[in-house]
Amino acid sequence: MTLDTAVLRFAGCVVLASALLSIYVHPWWIVLTIVAGVNMIQASFTGFCPAALVFKKLGVKPGNAFN
């Protein structure tokens, strides 16, 4: 697994989990979906992603998107 796939999988899990939590637990969990979306848009423009930094420190091999 590369850094790119790890970040995308993590983002997908966060979005799905927050959507489910907003349905079954409390509607305010949708804010986590919004934060994840804003972070993905921000990362597409700047190339900076906090999750990528964490995965790099965990030793995930680099990919092409987050150098």
N, C-alpha and C positions, 0 to 999 in steps of 0.2 A: 504494500500500500504506500502510495506517495502522499506527500503533504497536501496536494491538491484534492485528492479523493478523501482524505481524512477530514479536511475542513468542510467539504461539500456534504459528506455523510453526517458530520456533527450538526451542521446547519439544518439539514433535512430533519434530523431527529428532534432538534429543538423546536422547529416549526410544527411538526406533527404532535409532539408532546404538549406544546402550549395550546394548540387547537383543541385537542382532546380534553385537556384540563379546563379550558374555557367552556366547553360543552357540559362536562360532568361535574366540575367542582365549583367554579365561580367565573362569571363572564370577564372579570378583570384580567384573567390569565392571557387574554388576547393581546395585552400590552407586550408580553414576551415575544409574540409573533411579530409585532410591529418593530420592536427593537432588533430582532434578528434580521428582518427585511432591510431596515435602515443600515445596519452594519454591513450587509452584503452589497448594498448600493454604494456605500462609502468605500468599501474595499475594492470595488471595481474601478473607482476613480483614482484612489490613492495608492493601492497596492498594499496597504497596511491592514492587517487583520489580527486582532488579539488572539483568536483561536490558533492561528498559524504559529504565533510565537510560542504558545504553550505546547503545541505538537512538536515544534522544533526542539524545545528543551526536553521533551520526552524521547527524542531520538528518532522520530519519523523521518525517513529519507526525503530529501527535497524533490519537488516536482518542478513544473514550469511556471506556474502562476505566481507563487509567493516566494520570490528569491531574496 
